[in-house]
Amino acid sequence: MSGSFDDRRRGFESKWAHDADMQFKIMARRNKLAGLWAAGEMGKTGDAAAAYAKEVIAADFEEAGEEDVFRKLRKDLPASVSDHMIRKQMADLLDTAAEQVQSEAK
């Protein structure tokens, strides 16, 4: 009986680890996409856009949650880009990132 309990526990632990890994990948992808979007808004292309996207990804490690990413984008984007637009892009790109990461995992 305890063997089946241990198997079940390992199964839950494995699922939790997989879900946490997927969530990390989705958020990192969202941040990359947001960085590329913001780079385009700032007129950056090519290597400069890719470098900026990496800065946005790194900004997410400052604190838990996504406010650190929002602050980075808000600080760098021109005032003509509203807070609402930044948050909307972040939300829309989260959906896009989830779709991309999940399709790659198949």
Gaussian input, Z-matrix of N, CA and C with variables (Angstrom, degrees):
# hf/3-21g

backbone

0 1
 N
 C     1     B1
 C     2     B2     1     A1
 N     3     B3     2     A2     1     D1
 C     4     B4     3     A3     2     D2
 C     5     B5     4     A4     3     D3
 N     6     B6     5     A5     4     D4
 C     7     B7     6     A6     5     D5
 C     8     B8     7     A7     6     D6
 N     9     B9     8     A8     7     D7
 C    10    B10     9     A9     8     D8
 C    11    B11    10    A10     9     D9
 N    12    B12    11    A11    10    D10
 C    13    B13    12    A12    11    D11
 C    14    B14    13    A13    12    D12
 N    15    B15    14    A14    13    D13
 C    16    B16    15    A15    14    D14
 C    17    B17    16    A16    15    D15
 N    18    B18    17    A17    16    D16
 C    19    B19    18    A18    17    D17
 C    20    B20    19    A19    18    D18
 N    21    B21    20    A20    19    D19
 C    22    B22    21    A21    20    D20
 C    23    B23    22    A22    21    D21
 N    24    B24    23    A23    22    D22
 C    25    B25    24    A24    23    D23
 C    26    B26    25    A25    24    D24
 N    27    B27    26    A26    25    D25
 C    28    B28    27    A27    26    D26
 C    29    B29    28    A28    27    D27
 N    30    B30    29    A29    28    D28
 C    31    B31    30    A30    29    D29
 C    32    B32    31    A31    30    D30
 N    33    B33    32    A32    31    D31
 C    34    B34    33    A33    32    D32
 C    35    B35    34    A34    33    D33
 N    36    B36    35    A35    34    D34
 C    37    B37    36    A36    35    D35
 C    38    B38    37    A37    36    D36
 N    39    B39    38    A38    37    D37
 C    40    B40    39    A39    38    D38
 C    41    B41    40    A40    39    D39
 N    42    B42    41    A41    40    D40
 C    43    B43    42    A42    41    D41
 C    44    B44    43    A43    42    D42
 N    45    B45    44    A44    43    D43
 C    46    B46    45    A45    44    D44
 C    47    B47    46    A46    45    D45
 N    48    B48    47    A47    46    D46
 C    49    B49    48    A48    47    D47
 C    50    B50    49    A49    48    D48
 N    51    B51    50    A50    49    D49
 C    52    B52    51    A51    50    D50
 C    53    B53    52    A52    51    D51
 N    54    B54    53    A53    52    D52
 C    55    B55    54    A54    53    D53
 C    56    B56    55    A55    54    D54
 N    57    B57    56    A56    55    D55
 C    58    B58    57    A57    56    D56
 C    59    B59    58    A58    57    D57
 N    60    B60    59    A59    58    D58
 C    61    B61    60    A60    59    D59
 C    62    B62    61    A61    60    D60
 N    63    B63    62    A62    61    D61
 C    64    B64    63    A63    62    D62
 C    65    B65    64    A64    63    D63
 N    66    B66    65    A65    64    D64
 C    67    B67    66    A66    65    D65
 C    68    B68    67    A67    66    D66
 N    69    B69    68    A68    67    D67
 C    70    B70    69    A69    68    D68
 C    71    B71    70    A70    69    D69
 N    72    B72    71    A71    70    D70
 C    73    B73    72    A72    71    D71
 C    74    B74    73    A73    72    D72
 N    75    B75    74    A74    73    D73
 C    76    B76    75    A75    74    D74
 C    77    B77    76    A76    75    D75
 N    78    B78    77    A77    76    D76
 C    79    B79    78    A78    77    D77
 C    80    B80    79    A79    78    D78
 N    81    B81    80    A80    79    D79
 C    82    B82    81    A81    80    D80
 C    83    B83    82    A82    81    D81
 N    84    B84    83    A83    82    D82
 C    85    B85    84    A84    83    D83
 C    86    B86    85    A85    84    D84
 N    87    B87    86    A86    85    D85
 C    88    B88    87    A87    86    D86
 C    89    B89    88    A88    87    D87
 N    90    B90    89    A89    88    D88
 C    91    B91    90    A90    89    D89
 C    92    B92    91    A91    90    D90
 N    93    B93    92    A92    91    D91
 C    94    B94    93    A93    92    D92
 C    95    B95    94    A94    93    D93
 N    96    B96    95    A95    94    D94
 C    97    B97    96    A96    95    D95
 C    98    B98    97    A97    96    D96
 N    99    B99    98    A98    97    D97
 C   100   B100    99    A99    98    D98
 C   101   B101   100   A100    99    D99
 N   102   B102   101   A101   100   D100
 C   103   B103   102   A102   101   D101
 C   104   B104   103   A103   102   D102
 N   105   B105   104   A104   103   D103
 C   106   B106   105   A105   104   D104
 C   107   B107   106   A106   105   D105
 N   108   B108   107   A107   106   D106
 C   109   B109   108   A108   107   D107
 C   110   B110   109   A109   108   D108
 N   111   B111   110   A110   109   D109
 C   112   B112   111   A111   110   D110
 C   113   B113   112   A112   111   D111
 N   114   B114   113   A113   112   D112
 C   115   B115   114   A114   113   D113
 C   116   B116   115   A115   114   D114
 N   117   B117   116   A116   115   D115
 C   118   B118   117   A117   116   D116
 C   119   B119   118   A118   117   D117
 N   120   B120   119   A119   118   D118
 C   121   B121   120   A120   119   D119
 C   122   B122   121   A121   120   D120
 N   123   B123   122   A122   121   D121
 C   124   B124   123   A123   122   D122
 C   125   B125   124   A124   123   D123
 N   126   B126   125   A125   124   D124
 C   127   B127   126   A126   125   D125
 C   128   B128   127   A127   126   D126
 N   129   B129   128   A128   127   D127
 C   130   B130   129   A129   128   D128
 C   131   B131   130   A130   129   D129
 N   132   B132   131   A131   130   D130
 C   133   B133   132   A132   131   D131
 C   134   B134   133   A133   132   D132
 N   135   B135   134   A134   133   D133
 C   136   B136   135   A135   134   D134
 C   137   B137   136   A136   135   D135
 N   138   B138   137   A137   136   D136
 C   139   B139   138   A138   137   D137
 C   140   B140   139   A139   138   D138
 N   141   B141   140   A140   139   D139
 C   142   B142   141   A141   140   D140
 C   143   B143   142   A142   141   D141
 N   144   B144   143   A143   142   D142
 C   145   B145   144   A144   143   D143
 C   146   B146   145   A145   144   D144
 N   147   B147   146   A146   145   D145
 C   148   B148   147   A147   146   D146
 C   149   B149   148   A148   147   D147
 N   150   B150   149   A149   148   D148
 C   151   B151   150   A150   149   D149
 C   152   B152   151   A151   150   D150
 N   153   B153   152   A152   151   D151
 C   154   B154   153   A153   152   D152
 C   155   B155   154   A154   153   D153
 N   156   B156   155   A155   154   D154
 C   157   B157   156   A156   155   D155
 C   158   B158   157   A157   156   D156
 N   159   B159   158   A158   157   D157
 C   160   B160   159   A159   158   D158
 C   161   B161   160   A160   159   D159
 N   162   B162   161   A161   160   D160
 C   163   B163   162   A162   161   D161
 C   164   B164   163   A163   162   D162
 N   165   B165   164   A164   163   D163
 C   166   B166   165   A165   164   D164
 C   167   B167   166   A166   165   D165
 N   168   B168   167   A167   166   D166
 C   169   B169   168   A168   167   D167
 C   170   B170   169   A169   168   D168
 N   171   B171   170   A170   169   D169
 C   172   B172   171   A171   170   D170
 C   173   B173   172   A172   171   D171
 N   174   B174   173   A173   172   D172
 C   175   B175   174   A174   173   D173
 C   176   B176   175   A175   174   D174
 N   177   B177   176   A176   175   D175
 C   178   B178   177   A177   176   D176
 C   179   B179   178   A178   177   D177
 N   180   B180   179   A179   178   D178
 C   181   B181   180   A180   179   D179
 C   182   B182   181   A181   180   D180
 N   183   B183   182   A182   181   D181
 C   184   B184   183   A183   182   D182
 C   185   B185   184   A184   183   D183
 N   186   B186   185   A185   184   D184
 C   187   B187   186   A186   185   D185
 C   188   B188   187   A187   186   D186
 N   189   B189   188   A188   187   D187
 C   190   B190   189   A189   188   D188
 C   191   B191   190   A190   189   D189
 N   192   B192   191   A191   190   D190
 C   193   B193   192   A192   191   D191
 C   194   B194   193   A193   192   D192
 N   195   B195   194   A194   193   D193
 C   196   B196   195   A195   194   D194
 C   197   B197   196   A196   195   D195
 N   198   B198   197   A197   196   D196
 C   199   B199   198   A198   197   D197
 C   200   B200   199   A199   198   D198
 N   201   B201   200   A200   199   D199
 C   202   B202   201   A201   200   D200
 C   203   B203   202   A202   201   D201
 N   204   B204   203   A203   202   D202
 C   205   B205   204   A204   203   D203
 C   206   B206   205   A205   204   D204
 N   207   B207   206   A206   205   D205
 C   208   B208   207   A207   206   D206
 C   209   B209   208   A208   207   D207
 N   210   B210   209   A209   208   D208
 C   211   B211   210   A210   209   D209
 C   212   B212   211   A211   210   D210
 N   213   B213   212   A212   211   D211
 C   214   B214   213   A213   212   D212
 C   215   B215   214   A214   213   D213
 N   216   B216   215   A215   214   D214
 C   217   B217   216   A216   215   D215
 C   218   B218   217   A217   216   D216
 N   219   B219   218   A218   217   D217
 C   220   B220   219   A219   218   D218
 C   221   B221   220   A220   219   D219
 N   222   B222   221   A221   220   D220
 C   223   B223   222   A222   221   D221
 C   224   B224   223   A223   222   D222
 N   225   B225   224   A224   223   D223
 C   226   B226   225   A225   224   D224
 C   227   B227   226   A226   225   D225
 N   228   B228   227   A227   226   D226
 C   229   B229   228   A228   227   D227
 C   230   B230   229   A229   228   D228
 N   231   B231   230   A230   229   D229
 C   232   B232   231   A231   230   D230
 C   233   B233   232   A232   231   D231
 N   234   B234   233   A233   232   D232
 C   235   B235   234   A234   233   D233
 C   236   B236   235   A235   234   D234
 N   237   B237   236   A236   235   D235
 C   238   B238   237   A237   236   D236
 C   239   B239   238   A238   237   D237
 N   240   B240   239   A239   238   D238
 C   241   B241   240   A240   239   D239
 C   242   B242   241   A241   240   D240
 N   243   B243   242   A242   241   D241
 C   244   B244   243   A243   242   D242
 C   245   B245   244   A244   243   D243
 N   246   B246   245   A245   244   D244
 C   247   B247   246   A246   245   D245
 C   248   B248   247   A247   246   D246
 N   249   B249   248   A248   247   D247
 C   250   B250   249   A249   248   D248
 C   251   B251   250   A250   249   D249
 N   252   B252   251   A251   250   D250
 C   253   B253   252   A252   251   D251
 C   254   B254   253   A253   252   D252
 N   255   B255   254   A254   253   D253
 C   256   B256   255   A255   254   D254
 C   257   B257   256   A256   255   D255
 N   258   B258   257   A257   256   D256
 C   259   B259   258   A258   257   D257
 C   260   B260   259   A259   258   D258
 N   261   B261   260   A260   259   D259
 C   262   B262   261   A261   260   D260
 C   263   B263   262   A262   261   D261
 N   264   B264   263   A263   262   D262
 C   265   B265   264   A264   263   D263
 C   266   B266   265   A265   264   D264
 N   267   B267   266   A266   265   D265
 C   268   B268   267   A267   266   D266
 C   269   B269   268   A268   267   D267
 N   270   B270   269   A269   268   D268
 C   271   B271   270   A270   269   D269
 C   272   B272   271   A271   270   D270
 N   273   B273   272   A272   271   D271
 C   274   B274   273   A273   272   D272
 C   275   B275   274   A274   273   D273
 N   276   B276   275   A275   274   D274
 C   277   B277   276   A276   275   D275
 C   278   B278   277   A277   276   D276
 N   279   B279   278   A278   277   D277
 C   280   B280   279   A279   278   D278
 C   281   B281   280   A280   279   D279
 N   282   B282   281   A281   280   D280
 C   283   B283   282   A282   281   D281
 C   284   B284   283   A283   282   D282
 N   285   B285   284   A284   283   D283
 C   286   B286   285   A285   284   D284
 C   287   B287   286   A286   285   D285
 N   288   B288   287   A287   286   D286
 C   289   B289   288   A288   287   D287
 C   290   B290   289   A289   288   D288
 N   291   B291   290   A290   289   D289
 C   292   B292   291   A291   290   D290
 C   293   B293   292   A292   291   D291
 N   294   B294   293   A293   292   D292
 C   295   B295   294   A294   293   D293
 C   296   B296   295   A295   294   D294
 N   297   B297   296   A296   295   D295
 C   298   B298   297   A297   296   D296
 C   299   B299   298   A298   297   D297
 N   300   B300   299   A299   298   D298
 C   301   B301   300   A300   299   D299
 C   302   B302   301   A301   300   D300
 N   303   B303   302   A302   301   D301
 C   304   B304   303   A303   302   D302
 C   305   B305   304   A304   303   D303
 N   306   B306   305   A305   304   D304
 C   307   B307   306   A306   305   D305
 C   308   B308   307   A307   306   D306
 N   309   B309   308   A308   307   D307
 C   310   B310   309   A309   308   D308
 C   311   B311   310   A310   309   D309
 N   312   B312   311   A311   310   D310
 C   313   B313   312   A312   311   D311
 C   314   B314   313   A313   312   D312
 N   315   B315   314   A314   313   D313
 C   316   B316   315   A315   314   D314
 C   317   B317   316   A316   315   D315

   B1=1.4326
   B2=1.5246
   B3=1.3363
   B4=1.4591
   B5=1.5287
   B6=1.3102
   B7=1.4658
   B8=1.5102
   B9=1.3264
   B10=1.4583
   B11=1.5296
   B12=1.3428
   B13=1.4612
   B14=1.5260
   B15=1.3313
   B16=1.4701
   B17=1.5272
   B18=1.3192
   B19=1.4640
   B20=1.5211
   B21=1.3136
   B22=1.4627
   B23=1.5287
   B24=1.3290
   B25=1.4597
   B26=1.5319
   B27=1.3084
   B28=1.4751
   B29=1.5238
   B30=1.3175
   B31=1.4601
   B32=1.5186
   B33=1.3332
   B34=1.4633
   B35=1.5302
   B36=1.3389
   B37=1.4651
   B38=1.5241
   B39=1.3159
   B40=1.4586
   B41=1.5230
   B42=1.3245
   B43=1.4617
   B44=1.5248
   B45=1.3342
   B46=1.4635
   B47=1.5237
   B48=1.3169
   B49=1.4654
   B50=1.5284
   B51=1.3212
   B52=1.4629
   B53=1.5218
   B54=1.3473
   B55=1.4611
   B56=1.5277
   B57=1.3278
   B58=1.4684
   B59=1.5227
   B60=1.3109
   B61=1.4648
   B62=1.5226
   B63=1.3214
   B64=1.4694
   B65=1.5251
   B66=1.3347
   B67=1.4621
   B68=1.5294
   B69=1.3239
   B70=1.4588
   B71=1.5272
   B72=1.3170
   B73=1.4659
   B74=1.5224
   B75=1.3269
   B76=1.4696
   B77=1.5214
   B78=1.3162
   B79=1.4653
   B80=1.5296
   B81=1.3136
   B82=1.4629
   B83=1.5297
   B84=1.3274
   B85=1.4643
   B86=1.5250
   B87=1.3336
   B88=1.4662
   B89=1.5273
   B90=1.3325
   B91=1.4554
   B92=1.5246
   B93=1.3185
   B94=1.4686
   B95=1.5273
   B96=1.3267
   B97=1.4682
   B98=1.5294
   B99=1.3331
   B100=1.4693
   B101=1.5193
   B102=1.3210
   B103=1.4590
   B104=1.5201
   B105=1.3169
   B106=1.4701
   B107=1.5309
   B108=1.3391
   B109=1.4670
   B110=1.5296
   B111=1.3371
   B112=1.4670
   B113=1.5217
   B114=1.3187
   B115=1.4703
   B116=1.5240
   B117=1.3156
   B118=1.4633
   B119=1.5142
   B120=1.3322
   B121=1.4640
   B122=1.5289
   B123=1.3331
   B124=1.4651
   B125=1.5295
   B126=1.3315
   B127=1.4562
   B128=1.5172
   B129=1.3187
   B130=1.4658
   B131=1.5230
   B132=1.3206
   B133=1.4598
   B134=1.5222
   B135=1.3294
   B136=1.4594
   B137=1.5143
   B138=1.3270
   B139=1.4628
   B140=1.5261
   B141=1.3234
   B142=1.4687
   B143=1.5307
   B144=1.3136
   B145=1.4627
   B146=1.5298
   B147=1.3179
   B148=1.4656
   B149=1.5281
   B150=1.3254
   B151=1.4681
   B152=1.5194
   B153=1.3213
   B154=1.4588
   B155=1.5285
   B156=1.3193
   B157=1.4664
   B158=1.5300
   B159=1.3193
   B160=1.4772
   B161=1.5272
   B162=1.3350
   B163=1.4616
   B164=1.5267
   B165=1.3267
   B166=1.4651
   B167=1.5266
   B168=1.3164
   B169=1.4766
   B170=1.5219
   B171=1.3303
   B172=1.4648
   B173=1.5293
   B174=1.3256
   B175=1.4640
   B176=1.5208
   B177=1.3290
   B178=1.4555
   B179=1.5220
   B180=1.3182
   B181=1.4618
   B182=1.5256
   B183=1.3347
   B184=1.4578
   B185=1.5228
   B186=1.3210
   B187=1.4683
   B188=1.5199
   B189=1.3232
   B190=1.4640
   B191=1.5297
   B192=1.3054
   B193=1.4605
   B194=1.5200
   B195=1.3269
   B196=1.4597
   B197=1.5240
   B198=1.3309
   B199=1.4600
   B200=1.5203
   B201=1.3301
   B202=1.4611
   B203=1.5299
   B204=1.3155
   B205=1.4665
   B206=1.5321
   B207=1.3230
   B208=1.4577
   B209=1.5345
   B210=1.3271
   B211=1.4737
   B212=1.5198
   B213=1.3184
   B214=1.4707
   B215=1.5198
   B216=1.3184
   B217=1.4590
   B218=1.5276
   B219=1.3357
   B220=1.4663
   B221=1.5274
   B222=1.3196
   B223=1.4651
   B224=1.5263
   B225=1.3227
   B226=1.4568
   B227=1.5237
   B228=1.3181
   B229=1.4683
   B230=1.5308
   B231=1.3116
   B232=1.4700
   B233=1.5299
   B234=1.3255
   B235=1.4654
   B236=1.5235
   B237=1.3271
   B238=1.4680
   B239=1.5358
   B240=1.3177
   B241=1.4701
   B242=1.5254
   B243=1.3217
   B244=1.4693
   B245=1.5267
   B246=1.3326
   B247=1.4652
   B248=1.5253
   B249=1.3346
   B250=1.4671
   B251=1.5336
   B252=1.3252
   B253=1.4678
   B254=1.5259
   B255=1.3180
   B256=1.4701
   B257=1.5237
   B258=1.3080
   B259=1.4741
   B260=1.5321
   B261=1.3190
   B262=1.4693
   B263=1.5246
   B264=1.3192
   B265=1.4663
   B266=1.5266
   B267=1.3368
   B268=1.4643
   B269=1.5298
   B270=1.3196
   B271=1.4707
   B272=1.5267
   B273=1.3263
   B274=1.4689
   B275=1.5245
   B276=1.3211
   B277=1.4649
   B278=1.5212
   B279=1.3219
   B280=1.4640
   B281=1.5260
   B282=1.3263
   B283=1.4681
   B284=1.5268
   B285=1.3292
   B286=1.4650
   B287=1.5208
   B288=1.3302
   B289=1.4682
   B290=1.5243
   B291=1.3339
   B292=1.4677
   B293=1.5247
   B294=1.3172
   B295=1.4658
   B296=1.5266
   B297=1.3220
   B298=1.4606
   B299=1.5352
   B300=1.3226
   B301=1.4524
   B302=1.5309
   B303=1.3216
   B304=1.4606
   B305=1.5194
   B306=1.3189
   B307=1.4668
   B308=1.5308
   B309=1.3138
   B310=1.4646
   B311=1.5304
   B312=1.3235
   B313=1.4667
   B314=1.5220
   B315=1.3325
   B316=1.4667
   B317=1.4998
   A1=111.11
   A2=117.16
   A3=119.06
   A4=110.78
   A5=117.03
   A6=120.11
   A7=111.63
   A8=117.60
   A9=120.35
   A10=110.60
   A11=117.18
   A12=120.36
   A13=109.98
   A14=117.03
   A15=120.97
   A16=110.67
   A17=116.86
   A18=120.24
   A19=110.68
   A20=115.35
   A21=119.96
   A22=110.69
   A23=117.00
   A24=121.94
   A25=110.29
   A26=116.88
   A27=120.98
   A28=110.81
   A29=116.41
   A30=120.72
   A31=111.62
   A32=116.50
   A33=120.52
   A34=111.09
   A35=116.09
   A36=119.72
   A37=110.69
   A38=115.87
   A39=120.38
   A40=111.26
   A41=116.46
   A42=120.58
   A43=110.44
   A44=117.13
   A45=120.46
   A46=110.20
   A47=117.46
   A48=121.11
   A49=110.40
   A50=116.96
   A51=120.70
   A52=111.11
   A53=116.60
   A54=120.82
   A55=111.46
   A56=117.18
   A57=120.97
   A58=110.50
   A59=117.17
   A60=121.50
   A61=111.00
   A62=116.96
   A63=120.89
   A64=110.78
   A65=117.19
   A66=120.51
   A67=110.40
   A68=117.44
   A69=121.24
   A70=110.55
   A71=116.39
   A72=120.64
   A73=111.77
   A74=116.39
   A75=120.54
   A76=110.11
   A77=117.49
   A78=120.06
   A79=110.94
   A80=117.73
   A81=120.23
   A82=110.57
   A83=116.90
   A84=120.79
   A85=109.91
   A86=116.98
   A87=120.20
   A88=110.45
   A89=116.01
   A90=119.87
   A91=111.62
   A92=116.58
   A93=120.10
   A94=109.97
   A95=116.01
   A96=119.99
   A97=110.91
   A98=116.95
   A99=120.57
   A100=110.31
   A101=116.36
   A102=120.36
   A103=111.94
   A104=116.30
   A105=120.15
   A106=110.63
   A107=116.60
   A108=120.05
   A109=110.19
   A110=116.17
   A111=120.52
   A112=110.98
   A113=116.56
   A114=119.91
   A115=109.97
   A116=116.08
   A117=120.17
   A118=111.61
   A119=117.19
   A120=121.37
   A121=111.25
   A122=115.96
   A123=120.82
   A124=112.23
   A125=116.29
   A126=120.51
   A127=114.51
   A128=117.70
   A129=121.65
   A130=109.20
   A131=115.78
   A132=121.49
   A133=109.24
   A134=115.51
   A135=121.93
   A136=113.98
   A137=115.72
   A138=121.71
   A139=112.09
   A140=117.53
   A141=120.70
   A142=110.29
   A143=117.00
   A144=120.99
   A145=110.25
   A146=117.31
   A147=121.34
   A148=110.65
   A149=116.70
   A150=120.46
   A151=110.58
   A152=116.76
   A153=119.80
   A154=110.66
   A155=117.56
   A156=121.10
   A157=110.17
   A158=117.29
   A159=120.53
   A160=110.69
   A161=117.25
   A162=120.56
   A163=110.69
   A164=116.59
   A165=120.84
   A166=109.84
   A167=116.79
   A168=120.19
   A169=109.52
   A170=117.28
   A171=121.52
   A172=111.76
   A173=117.08
   A174=120.62
   A175=111.87
   A176=117.65
   A177=121.27
   A178=112.57
   A179=118.43
   A180=121.30
   A181=112.30
   A182=117.91
   A183=120.88
   A184=111.95
   A185=117.61
   A186=122.14
   A187=108.92
   A188=115.09
   A189=119.68
   A190=109.23
   A191=115.71
   A192=120.67
   A193=111.12
   A194=115.16
   A195=119.33
   A196=113.57
   A197=117.52
   A198=119.58
   A199=112.35
   A200=117.57
   A201=119.67
   A202=110.86
   A203=117.05
   A204=121.20
   A205=109.61
   A206=116.23
   A207=119.59
   A208=110.60
   A209=116.78
   A210=119.86
   A211=111.75
   A212=117.28
   A213=121.28
   A214=109.76
   A215=116.70
   A216=120.58
   A217=110.82
   A218=116.87
   A219=120.50
   A220=111.47
   A221=115.90
   A222=121.52
   A223=110.95
   A224=116.73
   A225=120.73
   A226=114.21
   A227=117.44
   A228=120.07
   A229=111.11
   A230=116.31
   A231=118.83
   A232=110.96
   A233=115.50
   A234=121.49
   A235=112.21
   A236=117.10
   A237=120.15
   A238=112.11
   A239=117.07
   A240=121.56
   A241=106.42
   A242=116.44
   A243=121.31
   A244=112.08
   A245=114.79
   A246=120.46
   A247=110.15
   A248=115.45
   A249=120.14
   A250=111.07
   A251=116.61
   A252=120.04
   A253=110.93
   A254=116.90
   A255=119.91
   A256=109.91
   A257=116.77
   A258=120.18
   A259=111.55
   A260=117.07
   A261=120.64
   A262=109.98
   A263=116.86
   A264=120.37
   A265=110.41
   A266=116.22
   A267=119.61
   A268=110.47
   A269=117.69
   A270=121.45
   A271=110.91
   A272=116.73
   A273=120.27
   A274=111.02
   A275=116.06
   A276=119.85
   A277=111.81
   A278=117.88
   A279=120.11
   A280=109.61
   A281=116.53
   A282=120.16
   A283=110.94
   A284=116.28
   A285=120.86
   A286=110.54
   A287=116.63
   A288=121.32
   A289=110.84
   A290=116.64
   A291=120.11
   A292=110.41
   A293=116.43
   A294=119.98
   A295=110.82
   A296=117.24
   A297=121.00
   A298=111.16
   A299=116.80
   A300=120.61
   A301=110.84
   A302=116.98
   A303=119.92
   A304=111.61
   A305=117.99
   A306=119.45
   A307=110.75
   A308=116.83
   A309=119.81
   A310=111.84
   A311=116.98
   A312=121.53
   A313=112.47
   A314=116.95
   A315=120.17
   A316=111.75
   D1=-41.46
   D2=-177.93
   D3=-68.90
   D4=-25.24
   D5=176.98
   D6=-63.15
   D7=-42.02
   D8=179.03
   D9=-69.20
   D10=-34.07
   D11=176.38
   D12=-64.67
   D13=-43.29
   D14=178.61
   D15=-64.09
   D16=-39.88
   D17=177.75
   D18=-62.76
   D19=-42.53
   D20=179.82
   D21=-65.28
   D22=-42.20
   D23=178.57
   D24=-61.69
   D25=-45.66
   D26=178.17
   D27=-62.32
   D28=-36.97
   D29=177.62
   D30=-63.57
   D31=-44.61
   D32=178.09
   D33=-64.80
   D34=-42.24
   D35=179.19
   D36=-63.01
   D37=-40.63
   D38=179.01
   D39=-64.71
   D40=-43.10
   D41=178.65
   D42=-64.12
   D43=-42.88
   D44=179.11
   D45=-61.11
   D46=-44.62
   D47=179.67
   D48=-63.30
   D49=-42.24
   D50=178.56
   D51=-63.00
   D52=-45.52
   D53=179.99
   D54=-63.13
   D55=-41.08
   D56=178.57
   D57=-64.87
   D58=-40.80
   D59=178.03
   D60=-64.12
   D61=-43.26
   D62=178.60
   D63=-63.67
   D64=-42.35
   D65=179.81
   D66=-63.07
   D67=-41.13
   D68=177.71
   D69=-61.53
   D70=-45.59
   D71=179.65
   D72=-63.34
   D73=-40.48
   D74=179.69
   D75=-64.47
   D76=-45.73
   D77=-179.55
   D78=-65.22
   D79=-41.70
   D80=178.07
   D81=-62.92
   D82=-40.02
   D83=178.14
   D84=-66.05
   D85=-43.80
   D86=177.89
   D87=-57.93
   D88=-43.80
   D89=-179.00
   D90=-65.23
   D91=-37.80
   D92=176.70
   D93=-63.97
   D94=-47.05
   D95=179.67
   D96=-62.61
   D97=-40.06
   D98=178.05
   D99=-65.06
   D100=-39.09
   D101=177.87
   D102=-64.62
   D103=-40.92
   D104=178.01
   D105=-67.07
   D106=-39.58
   D107=176.73
   D108=-61.92
   D109=-48.58
   D110=-178.84
   D111=-63.93
   D112=-38.80
   D113=178.06
   D114=-59.58
   D115=-42.38
   D116=177.16
   D117=-62.28
   D118=-40.08
   D119=177.72
   D120=-63.45
   D121=-27.99
   D122=-179.09
   D123=-94.00
   D124=1.14
   D125=178.15
   D126=83.73
   D127=14.11
   D128=178.88
   D129=-87.71
   D130=142.53
   D131=177.36
   D132=-137.36
   D133=170.25
   D134=173.43
   D135=55.47
   D136=-131.53
   D137=-176.86
   D138=-62.45
   D139=-35.29
   D140=179.47
   D141=-65.03
   D142=-40.13
   D143=178.16
   D144=-66.76
   D145=-42.80
   D146=179.19
   D147=-63.86
   D148=-40.96
   D149=178.70
   D150=-64.64
   D151=-40.81
   D152=178.50
   D153=-64.82
   D154=-41.03
   D155=178.21
   D156=-59.06
   D157=-38.00
   D158=177.42
   D159=-65.64
   D160=-36.19
   D161=176.66
   D162=-62.67
   D163=-40.33
   D164=179.76
   D165=-66.52
   D166=-41.86
   D167=177.23
   D168=-59.50
   D169=-45.48
   D170=-179.09
   D171=-64.93
   D172=-32.80
   D173=179.84
   D174=-60.90
   D175=-27.07
   D176=-177.75
   D177=-68.98
   D178=-12.76
   D179=-178.41
   D180=-90.59
   D181=2.21
   D182=-178.92
   D183=-72.23
   D184=-37.80
   D185=-179.59
   D186=-158.04
   D187=166.93
   D188=177.90
   D189=-69.65
   D190=150.31
   D191=179.39
   D192=90.47
   D193=-171.65
   D194=-174.35
   D195=-111.09
   D196=3.11
   D197=-178.75
   D198=-64.28
   D199=-30.46
   D200=177.87
   D201=-65.36
   D202=-37.20
   D203=177.21
   D204=-69.10
   D205=-44.22
   D206=178.00
   D207=-58.11
   D208=-46.38
   D209=-179.52
   D210=-60.81
   D211=-40.03
   D212=178.06
   D213=-61.04
   D214=-49.43
   D215=-179.35
   D216=-63.96
   D217=-43.85
   D218=-179.26
   D219=-61.01
   D220=-41.13
   D221=-178.97
   D222=-65.20
   D223=-37.83
   D224=-172.28
   D225=-90.96
   D226=-28.20
   D227=-177.12
   D228=-79.56
   D229=151.89
   D230=177.56
   D231=-65.31
   D232=157.36
   D233=-178.65
   D234=-61.70
   D235=-21.29
   D236=179.79
   D237=-67.69
   D238=-16.96
   D239=175.75
   D240=-93.13
   D241=113.86
   D242=-175.15
   D243=-74.18
   D244=159.32
   D245=173.65
   D246=-57.13
   D247=-41.36
   D248=179.19
   D249=-58.94
   D250=-43.33
   D251=-179.93
   D252=-64.58
   D253=-40.86
   D254=178.58
   D255=-61.85
   D256=-49.08
   D257=-179.30
   D258=-64.26
   D259=-37.91
   D260=177.79
   D261=-64.06
   D262=-44.67
   D263=178.18
   D264=-60.98
   D265=-43.72
   D266=179.65
   D267=-60.57
   D268=-42.28
   D269=179.46
   D270=-67.16
   D271=-46.59
   D272=179.95
   D273=-62.99
   D274=-41.36
   D275=-178.75
   D276=-72.01
   D277=-24.15
   D278=174.03
   D279=-64.81
   D280=-42.50
   D281=176.51
   D282=-62.44
   D283=-44.26
   D284=179.04
   D285=-61.90
   D286=-44.94
   D287=-179.40
   D288=-62.10
   D289=-42.35
   D290=179.46
   D291=-61.38
   D292=-44.32
   D293=178.65
   D294=-61.66
   D295=-44.52
   D296=-177.87
   D297=-64.73
   D298=-48.64
   D299=-177.04
   D300=-65.46
   D301=-41.48
   D302=179.49
   D303=-67.07
   D304=-36.01
   D305=178.94
   D306=-71.57
   D307=-31.91
   D308=177.26
   D309=-72.04
   D310=-26.94
   D311=-177.82
   D312=-76.60
   D313=-14.46
   D314=-177.19
   D315=-77.88

